Amino acid sequence: MVVGGHSTFIGFAGYRDQIQPDTINGMGIYSRFVFPLLCDFALDNTVVNEQRRQLLSQVEGAILEIGFGTGLNLPHYPAQTRQITTVDPNEGMSKRAQRRIKGARITVEQHQQRSEMMPFGDGAFDCIVSTFTLCSIADVTQAIKEVFRVLKPEGKFLFLEHGISPEPNIERWQRRLNGIQQWFGDGCHLDRNMKQIISASPFSTVDSTEGYLEKMPKTHGYVYQGVARK
Protein backbone atom coordinates (compact mmCIF):
# COMPACT_ATOMS: atom_id res chain seq x y z
CA MET A 1 0.00 0.00 0.00
CA VAL A 2 1.13 3.54 -0.72
CA VAL A 3 2.59 5.42 2.21
CA GLY A 4 4.86 8.47 2.15
CA GLY A 5 6.56 10.20 -0.74
CA HIS A 6 9.79 10.60 -2.68
CA SER A 7 11.41 13.36 -0.66
CA THR A 8 10.52 11.78 2.68
CA PHE A 9 12.77 8.75 2.23
CA ILE A 10 15.86 10.06 0.42
CA GLY A 11 17.97 9.85 3.56
CA PHE A 12 17.10 6.18 4.02
CA ALA A 13 18.07 4.90 0.58
CA GLY A 14 20.72 2.49 1.88
CA TYR A 15 18.57 1.14 4.71
CA ARG A 16 16.64 -1.45 2.72
CA ASP A 17 19.24 -4.23 3.09
CA GLN A 18 19.01 -4.02 6.89
CA ILE A 19 15.27 -4.79 6.99
CA GLN A 20 14.24 -8.43 7.16
CA PRO A 21 10.74 -9.73 6.30
CA ASP A 22 10.23 -11.17 9.80
CA THR A 23 10.89 -7.75 11.29
CA ILE A 24 8.38 -6.14 8.95
CA ASN A 25 5.70 -8.74 9.48
CA GLY A 26 6.20 -8.69 13.24
CA MET A 27 5.61 -4.99 13.78
CA GLY A 28 2.76 -5.67 16.19
CA ILE A 29 1.35 -2.40 17.52
CA TYR A 30 2.38 -0.46 14.41
CA SER A 31 0.73 -2.98 12.05
CA ARG A 32 -2.48 -3.22 14.04
CA PHE A 33 -3.02 0.36 15.15
CA VAL A 34 -0.89 2.88 13.24
CA PHE A 35 -0.73 1.43 9.74
CA PRO A 36 -4.53 1.16 9.24
CA LEU A 37 -4.77 4.90 9.96
CA LEU A 38 -2.02 5.65 7.44
CA CYS A 39 -3.78 3.57 4.79
CA ASP A 40 -6.98 5.54 5.24
CA PHE A 41 -5.05 8.80 5.01
CA ALA A 42 -3.05 7.83 1.91
CA LEU A 43 -5.63 5.87 -0.07
CA ASP A 44 -8.95 7.61 0.56
CA ASN A 45 -8.94 10.46 -1.94
CA THR A 46 -10.79 11.46 -5.11
CA VAL A 47 -8.09 10.30 -7.54
CA VAL A 48 -7.79 6.79 -6.08
CA ASN A 49 -11.52 6.47 -5.47
CA GLU A 50 -12.28 7.13 -9.14
CA GLN A 51 -9.91 4.27 -10.02
CA ARG A 52 -11.73 2.05 -7.55
CA ARG A 53 -15.10 2.94 -9.06
CA GLN A 54 -13.92 2.14 -12.59
CA LEU A 55 -12.49 -1.21 -11.53
CA LEU A 56 -15.44 -2.33 -9.43
CA SER A 57 -17.98 -1.50 -12.12
CA GLN A 58 -16.96 -4.87 -13.63
CA VAL A 59 -17.81 -7.10 -10.65
CA GLU A 60 -20.50 -9.77 -10.89
CA GLY A 61 -21.62 -13.00 -9.26
CA ALA A 62 -19.95 -14.33 -6.11
CA ILE A 63 -17.25 -11.81 -5.13
CA LEU A 64 -14.09 -12.23 -3.06
CA GLU A 65 -11.93 -9.26 -2.09
CA ILE A 66 -8.38 -10.04 -0.97
CA GLY A 67 -6.62 -7.49 1.23
CA PHE A 68 -9.91 -5.93 2.32
CA GLY A 69 -8.06 -3.57 4.63
CA THR A 70 -10.24 -0.89 6.23
CA GLY A 71 -13.01 -1.35 3.67
CA LEU A 72 -12.18 1.56 1.39
CA ASN A 73 -13.73 -0.22 -1.61
CA LEU A 74 -17.16 -0.63 -0.01
CA PRO A 75 -18.73 2.68 -1.17
CA HIS A 76 -17.57 2.04 -4.74
CA TYR A 77 -19.17 -1.33 -5.48
CA PRO A 78 -22.06 -1.01 -7.96
CA ALA A 79 -25.61 -0.74 -6.62
CA GLN A 80 -26.50 -4.33 -7.54
CA THR A 81 -23.76 -5.75 -5.27
CA ARG A 82 -25.40 -7.28 -2.20
CA GLN A 83 -22.68 -9.45 -0.63
CA ILE A 84 -18.92 -9.91 -0.72
CA THR A 85 -16.48 -12.26 1.00
CA THR A 86 -13.17 -10.81 2.19
CA VAL A 87 -9.78 -11.93 3.47
CA ASP A 88 -7.19 -9.83 5.33
CA PRO A 89 -4.66 -11.03 7.93
CA ASN A 90 -4.41 -7.73 9.81
CA GLU A 91 -6.62 -7.65 12.89
CA GLY A 92 -6.32 -3.88 13.15
CA MET A 93 -7.51 -3.42 9.57
CA SER A 94 -10.52 -5.63 10.22
CA LYS A 95 -11.49 -3.72 13.35
CA ARG A 96 -11.21 -0.37 11.60
CA ALA A 97 -13.31 -1.69 8.71
CA GLN A 98 -16.28 -2.29 11.02
CA ARG A 99 -17.49 1.31 10.88
CA ARG A 100 -17.67 1.15 7.08
CA ILE A 101 -19.32 -2.27 7.12
CA LYS A 102 -22.01 -1.04 9.52
CA GLY A 103 -22.84 1.86 7.21
CA ALA A 104 -22.78 -0.17 3.98
CA ARG A 105 -25.66 -1.67 2.03
CA ILE A 106 -23.46 -4.72 1.37
CA THR A 107 -23.22 -7.80 3.58
CA VAL A 108 -19.55 -8.56 4.27
CA GLU A 109 -18.34 -12.03 5.29
CA GLN A 110 -14.89 -11.38 6.76
CA HIS A 111 -12.05 -13.87 7.17
CA GLN A 112 -8.86 -12.94 9.05
CA GLN A 113 -6.69 -14.93 6.70
CA ARG A 114 -3.64 -14.61 4.47
CA SER A 115 -4.19 -14.70 0.72
CA GLU A 116 -1.46 -17.31 0.28
CA MET A 117 -3.71 -20.01 1.76
CA MET A 118 -7.42 -19.24 1.56
CA PRO A 119 -10.13 -21.34 3.23
CA PHE A 120 -12.29 -21.76 0.14
CA GLY A 121 -12.92 -24.60 -2.26
CA ASP A 122 -11.75 -24.67 -5.86
CA GLY A 123 -13.82 -22.51 -8.19
CA ALA A 124 -15.77 -20.81 -5.40
CA PHE A 125 -15.97 -17.28 -6.85
CA ASP A 126 -16.97 -15.59 -10.09
CA CYS A 127 -14.90 -12.50 -9.39
CA ILE A 128 -11.90 -11.68 -7.17
CA VAL A 129 -10.85 -8.10 -6.39
CA SER A 130 -7.44 -6.82 -5.27
CA THR A 131 -6.68 -3.12 -4.72
CA PHE A 132 -3.29 -1.98 -3.38
CA THR A 133 -2.75 -5.43 -1.86
CA LEU A 134 -0.28 -7.45 -3.95
CA CYS A 135 2.51 -5.02 -3.04
CA SER A 136 2.55 -6.23 0.56
CA ILE A 137 1.85 -9.98 0.33
CA ALA A 138 5.00 -11.84 1.36
CA ASP A 139 4.59 -14.73 -1.10
CA VAL A 140 2.74 -12.93 -3.86
CA THR A 141 3.29 -15.74 -6.38
CA GLN A 142 1.53 -18.21 -4.09
CA ALA A 143 -1.28 -15.72 -3.51
CA ILE A 144 -1.89 -15.43 -7.25
CA LYS A 145 -1.97 -19.22 -7.50
CA GLU A 146 -4.65 -19.23 -4.80
CA VAL A 147 -6.62 -16.56 -6.66
CA PHE A 148 -6.54 -18.73 -9.76
CA ARG A 149 -7.57 -21.80 -7.77
CA VAL A 150 -10.64 -20.30 -6.12
CA LEU A 151 -11.88 -18.61 -9.31
CA LYS A 152 -14.58 -20.37 -11.29
CA PRO A 153 -13.84 -21.28 -14.91
CA GLU A 154 -14.04 -18.05 -16.95
CA GLY A 155 -13.94 -16.06 -13.69
CA LYS A 156 -12.32 -12.62 -13.46
CA PHE A 157 -9.51 -11.28 -11.29
CA LEU A 158 -9.82 -7.47 -11.07
CA PHE A 159 -6.73 -5.64 -9.88
CA LEU A 160 -5.65 -2.08 -9.10
CA GLU A 161 -2.07 -2.11 -7.84
CA HIS A 162 0.92 0.20 -7.65
CA GLY A 163 4.31 -1.07 -8.75
CA ILE A 164 7.49 -0.61 -10.72
CA SER A 165 7.70 2.26 -13.20
CA PRO A 166 9.03 1.79 -16.75
CA GLU A 167 11.08 4.99 -16.41
CA PRO A 168 14.68 4.04 -15.51
CA ASN A 169 15.22 7.04 -13.22
CA ILE A 170 12.00 6.43 -11.28
CA GLU A 171 12.75 2.70 -11.11
CA ARG A 172 16.16 3.43 -9.57
CA TRP A 173 14.53 5.53 -6.86
CA GLN A 174 11.91 2.88 -6.24
CA ARG A 175 14.61 0.29 -5.61
CA ARG A 176 16.55 2.70 -3.36
CA LEU A 177 13.44 3.48 -1.31
CA ASN A 178 12.09 -0.05 -1.25
CA GLY A 179 13.49 -1.06 2.13
CA ILE A 180 12.22 1.90 4.10
CA GLN A 181 8.89 1.65 2.28
CA GLN A 182 8.59 -1.93 3.49
CA TRP A 183 9.12 -0.67 7.05
CA PHE A 184 6.65 2.21 6.88
CA GLY A 185 4.29 0.33 4.57
CA ASP A 186 4.04 -2.87 6.62
CA GLY A 187 5.73 -5.01 3.97
CA CYS A 188 4.81 -2.91 0.92
CA HIS A 189 7.16 -3.19 -2.10
CA LEU A 190 7.64 -0.38 -4.61
CA ASP A 191 9.42 -2.52 -7.21
CA ARG A 192 6.98 -5.26 -8.22
CA ASN A 193 5.92 -5.60 -11.84
CA MET A 194 2.28 -6.42 -11.22
CA LYS A 195 1.32 -7.41 -14.75
CA GLN A 196 4.30 -9.75 -14.94
CA ILE A 197 3.45 -11.33 -11.58
CA ILE A 198 -0.19 -11.90 -12.52
CA SER A 199 0.68 -13.15 -16.01
CA ALA A 200 2.93 -15.85 -14.50
CA SER A 201 -0.21 -17.82 -13.54
CA PRO A 202 -2.11 -19.64 -16.29
CA PHE A 203 -4.83 -17.03 -16.83
CA SER A 204 -6.20 -17.14 -20.36
CA THR A 205 -5.74 -13.36 -20.74
CA VAL A 206 -4.34 -10.48 -18.68
CA ASP A 207 -5.36 -7.01 -19.86
CA SER A 208 -4.20 -3.88 -18.07
CA THR A 209 -3.64 -0.17 -18.41
CA GLU A 210 -0.73 1.54 -16.67
CA GLY A 211 0.17 5.06 -15.70
CA TYR A 212 0.86 7.54 -12.94
CA LEU A 213 -1.82 8.71 -10.53
CA GLU A 214 -2.22 12.45 -10.32
CA LYS A 215 -0.96 14.25 -7.21
CA MET A 216 1.17 11.31 -6.08
CA PRO A 217 4.97 10.94 -6.17
CA LYS A 218 5.97 8.93 -9.23
CA THR A 219 7.84 6.46 -7.02
CA HIS A 220 4.59 5.54 -5.29
CA GLY A 221 1.96 6.36 -7.88
CA TYR A 222 2.62 4.13 -10.89
CA VAL A 223 -0.46 1.90 -11.10
CA TYR A 224 -1.65 -1.17 -12.99
CA GLN A 225 -5.41 -1.50 -13.44
CA GLY A 226 -6.85 -4.48 -15.26
CA VAL A 227 -8.53 -7.84 -15.44
CA ALA A 228 -7.14 -11.36 -15.67
CA ARG A 229 -9.54 -14.04 -16.98
CA LYS A 230 -9.33 -17.70 -16.09
C-alpha positions in Angstrom: 0.0 0.0 0.0 1.1 3.5 -0.7 2.6 5.4 2.2 4.9 8.5 2.1 6.6 10.2 -0.7 9.8 10.6 -2.7 11.4 13.4 -0.7 10.5 11.8 2.7 12.8 8.7 2.2 15.9 10.1 0.4 18.0 9.8 3.6 17.1 6.2 4.0 18.1 4.9 0.6 20.7 2.5 1.9 18.6 1.1 4.7 16.6 -1.5 2.7 19.2 -4.2 3.1 19.0 -4.0 6.9 15.3 -4.8 7.0 14.2 -8.4 7.2 10.7 -9.7 6.3 10.2 -11.2 9.8 10.9 -7.8 11.3 8.4 -6.1 9.0 5.7 -8.7 9.5 6.2 -8.7 13.2 5.6 -5.0 13.8 2.8 -5.7 16.2 1.4 -2.4 17.5 2.4 -0.5 14.4 0.7 -3.0 12.1 -2.5 -3.2 14.0 -3.0 0.4 15.2 -0.9 2.9 13.2 -0.7 1.4 9.7 -4.5 1.2 9.2 -4.8 4.9 10.0 -2.0 5.6 7.4 -3.8 3.6 4.8 -7.0 5.5 5.2 -5.0 8.8 5.0 -3.1 7.8 1.9 -5.6 5.9 -0.1 -9.0 7.6 0.6 -8.9 10.5 -1.9 -10.8 11.5 -5.1 -8.1 10.3 -7.5 -7.8 6.8 -6.1 -11.5 6.5 -5.5 -12.3 7.1 -9.1 -9.9 4.3 -10.0 -11.7 2.0 -7.5 -15.1 2.9 -9.1 -13.9 2.1 -12.6 -12.5 -1.2 -11.5 -15.4 -2.3 -9.4 -18.0 -1.5 -12.1 -17.0 -4.9 -13.6 -17.8 -7.1 -10.7 -20.5 -9.8 -10.9 -21.6 -13.0 -9.3 -19.9 -14.3 -6.1 -17.3 -11.8 -5.1 -14.1 -12.2 -3.1 -11.9 -9.3 -2.1 -8.4 -10.0 -1.0 -6.6 -7.5 1.2 -9.9 -5.9 2.3 -8.1 -3.6 4.6 -10.2 -0.9 6.2 -13.0 -1.3 3.7 -12.2 1.6 1.4 -13.7 -0.2 -1.6 -17.2 -0.6 0.0 -18.7 2.7 -1.2 -17.6 2.0 -4.7 -19.2 -1.3 -5.5 -22.1 -1.0 -8.0 -25.6 -0.7 -6.6 -26.5 -4.3 -7.5 -23.8 -5.8 -5.3 -25.4 -7.3 -2.2 -22.7 -9.4 -0.6 -18.9 -9.9 -0.7 -16.5 -12.3 1.0 -13.2 -10.8 2.2 -9.8 -11.9 3.5 -7.2 -9.8 5.3 -4.7 -11.0 7.9 -4.4 -7.7 9.8 -6.6 -7.7 12.9 -6.3 -3.9 13.2 -7.5 -3.4 9.6 -10.5 -5.6 10.2 -11.5 -3.7 13.4 -11.2 -0.4 11.6 -13.3 -1.7 8.7 -16.3 -2.3 11.0 -17.5 1.3 10.9 -17.7 1.1 7.1 -19.3 -2.3 7.1 -22.0 -1.0 9.5 -22.8 1.9 7.2 -22.8 -0.2 4.0 -25.7 -1.7 2.0 -23.5 -4.7 1.4 -23.2 -7.8 3.6 -19.5 -8.6 4.3 -18.3 -12.0 5.3 -14.9 -11.4 6.8 -12.0 -13.9 7.2 -8.9 -12.9 9.1 -6.7 -14.9 6.7 -3.6 -14.6 4.5 -4.2 -14.7 0.7 -1.5 -17.3 0.3 -3.7 -20.0 1.8 -7.4 -19.2 1.6 -10.1 -21.3 3.2 -12.3 -21.8 0.1 -12.9 -24.6 -2.3 -11.7 -24.7 -5.9 -13.8 -22.5 -8.2 -15.8 -20.8 -5.4 -16.0 -17.3 -6.9 -17.0 -15.6 -10.1 -14.9 -12.5 -9.4 -11.9 -11.7 -7.2 -10.8 -8.1 -6.4 -7.4 -6.8 -5.3 -6.7 -3.1 -4.7 -3.3 -2.0 -3.4 -2.8 -5.4 -1.9 -0.3 -7.4 -4.0 2.5 -5.0 -3.0 2.5 -6.2 0.6 1.9 -10.0 0.3 5.0 -11.8 1.4 4.6 -14.7 -1.1 2.7 -12.9 -3.9 3.3 -15.7 -6.4 1.5 -18.2 -4.1 -1.3 -15.7 -3.5 -1.9 -15.4 -7.2 -2.0 -19.2 -7.5 -4.6 -19.2 -4.8 -6.6 -16.6 -6.7 -6.5 -18.7 -9.8 -7.6 -21.8 -7.8 -10.6 -20.3 -6.1 -11.9 -18.6 -9.3 -14.6 -20.4 -11.3 -13.8 -21.3 -14.9 -14.0 -18.0 -16.9 -13.9 -16.1 -13.7 -12.3 -12.6 -13.5 -9.5 -11.3 -11.3 -9.8 -7.5 -11.1 -6.7 -5.6 -9.9 -5.6 -2.1 -9.1 -2.1 -2.1 -7.8 0.9 0.2 -7.6 4.3 -1.1 -8.8 7.5 -0.6 -10.7 7.7 2.3 -13.2 9.0 1.8 -16.8 11.1 5.0 -16.4 14.7 4.0 -15.5 15.2 7.0 -13.2 12.0 6.4 -11.3 12.7 2.7 -11.1 16.2 3.4 -9.6 14.5 5.5 -6.9 11.9 2.9 -6.2 14.6 0.3 -5.6 16.5 2.7 -3.4 13.4 3.5 -1.3 12.1 -0.1 -1.2 13.5 -1.1 2.1 12.2 1.9 4.1 8.9 1.6 2.3 8.6 -1.9 3.5 9.1 -0.7 7.0 6.7 2.2 6.9 4.3 0.3 4.6 4.0 -2.9 6.6 5.7 -5.0 4.0 4.8 -2.9 0.9 7.2 -3.2 -2.1 7.6 -0.4 -4.6 9.4 -2.5 -7.2 7.0 -5.3 -8.2 5.9 -5.6 -11.8 2.3 -6.4 -11.2 1.3 -7.4 -14.8 4.3 -9.7 -14.9 3.5 -11.3 -11.6 -0.2 -11.9 -12.5 0.7 -13.2 -16.0 2.9 -15.8 -14.5 -0.2 -17.8 -13.5 -2.1 -19.6 -16.3 -4.8 -17.0 -16.8 -6.2 -17.1 -20.4 -5.7 -13.4 -20.7 -4.3 -10.5 -18.7 -5.4 -7.0 -19.9 -4.2 -3.9 -18.1 -3.6 -0.2 -18.4 -0.7 1.5 -16.7 0.2 5.1 -15.7 0.9 7.5 -12.9 -1.8 8.7 -10.5 -2.2 12.5 -10.3 -1.0 14.2 -7.2 1.2 11.3 -6.1 5.0 10.9 -6.2 6.0 8.9 -9.2 7.8 6.5 -7.0 4.6 5.5 -5.3 2.0 6.4 -7.9 2.6 4.1 -10.9 -0.5 1.9 -11.1 -1.7 -1.2 -13.0 -5.4 -1.5 -13.4 -6.9 -4.5 -15.3 -8.5 -7.8 -15.4 -7.1 -11.4 -15.7 -9.5 -14.0 -17.0 -9.3 -17.7 -16.1 
